[in-house]
């Protein structure tokens, strides 16, 4: 685990604890997902998720790991129970450059229910996606 990933894990876990204690019951479960591209690292903490959830508290963090002139972004993705079609939420872009991170808290809702939930991290040149990674929390993992 690299220097940033360790810091990212602590930052996201700490934020998840704050959100969980203030926004939900003590029995709510939190999961943290990670993925890396050649120039970006990302993590997402999903609070209160269970198979079929219609609303989640989410903490997303993305780090620009390479001085290559590109920017990085992160978003939540989910699948409902009907065929596994990926539903993406909007990208959250980190334009601050190399060695900088962006962390944010948000709520995701999907009335059809989220049966698999994940994060997607990508590197961009302008609006063109150059590469990406995904990490999933599947309903059969809980």
ABEGO torsion letter per residue (X at the ends): XBAAAAAAAAAAAAAAAAAAAAABBAABBBBBBBBBBAABBBBBBBBGBBBGBABBBBBBBBBBABBAGBBBBBBBBBBBABGGBBBBBBBBBBAAEBGBBBBBBBBBBBAAEBABBBBBBBBBBEABBABBBBBBBBAAAX
